[in-house]
Amino acid sequence: MIISHNLAALNTNNRLRNNNRLLTNSLEKLSSGLRINKAADDAAGLTISEKMRAQIRGLEQAKRNIQDGISLIQTAEGALGSIHDILQRMNELAVQAANGTYTDDDRKRVQDEFEELKKEIDNIAKNTEFNGVKLLDGSISGKIRITGSYIGVWGFGQNPTQGERWGVGSFPYHSTFEFSSGSSVWIPTEIKSNINETLLELKKNFYKVKNNEIIYGTANTLIQNHNMEMYVYGNTVIVTSASDFTLTGDSYLIDAKYLTGNPATYDISIEDTLIKIQTGPNSGQFNSIAINDAQTAALKIDDISLSSQKNVQDSLRKIEQAINYISTERSKLGAYQNRLEYAMNNVANYAENLTAAESRIRDIDMAKEMMVMIKQNILMQSSQAMLAQANQLPNGVLNLLK
């Protein structure tokens, strides 16, 4: 028998300490309702769960984003509806003015109302906004916008007096991205969904101009006389020329590099003017909304005159085109709204299923954990009792001393 070390008591104490730790963990899980309260509970499970939580919270915010997007669309569509009503009234006035029983003086009185209606269309288009974002003035039309000065590839003619030039780029700052140049030399190009497609479209038009398939004034002569070639690599355009040509003294082009028979390369920095509705928790998960300009200039009715029967006939045609233009915009907005509503349904289902998956990783099975707690509680009490018994074992040495 030994008294220096009570090994039975040490063993029982270790068991008691372990049972106490397990009971504490069980109580922590039952009180929180979570299986994982700290990384030590399940390191891999915690990592997966936190990723899922980020996704779930992102999806919940995406639902609110989509609802805001739908509200924006409804605001724009309502304003376009008002413009539609005005156009219908304008059409009515034009039909009235077209009647041969009216004199030109009578038509002037009709024109007075017509002018006021045009002002109201512009007023609606300029002032309709959602949270400070203008909706109908063309600022969110989706067109590509230059964000720096004189960005692009410029080719210069040989007429310093007139300043003839053509190129990729635009000025002043932040002007709509058109393939234009100063006064008369330009290559109009349809804006595509991204900059590379747009530049490829420009290249196609460039060679149409070169081959005289389309005529744009001095652009044809400039390109042909210098035997120019155009190459597109991603967002970069290279223009080469077989002969030298320069232009000097042009204040608009202070920072430009003149083509002298050698390639000049510029990277084009752009931003689009779309409204992006974030419909998912991750980068790149958005729906784009573009709303075209609804002002009278864009509708091509700003110069309509009802002063004579001849003018009225042309006005009727323009008003019909404007009505079709607004109808197309409203139809497009309806399609956007339907898409966003489907997107919201998908996000709601996605969030529900992801929440269920995260729950299976993170949440505790209360019934099962109650069984564990009861077991640990019993072991805890029995360990305490056995520790008391083990502490009495050295007392047997006293019997040897009697």
Helices and strands as residue ranges (DSSP letters): H 7-32, G 39-41, H 43-97, H 104-127, E 129-130, E 133-134, E 144-146, E 154-156, E 165-167, H 195-210, H 218-225, E 229-233, E 236-240, G 251-253, E 264-267, E 270-272, E 275-278, E 286-289, H 296-299, H 309-362, H 366-392, G 393-396, H 397-400
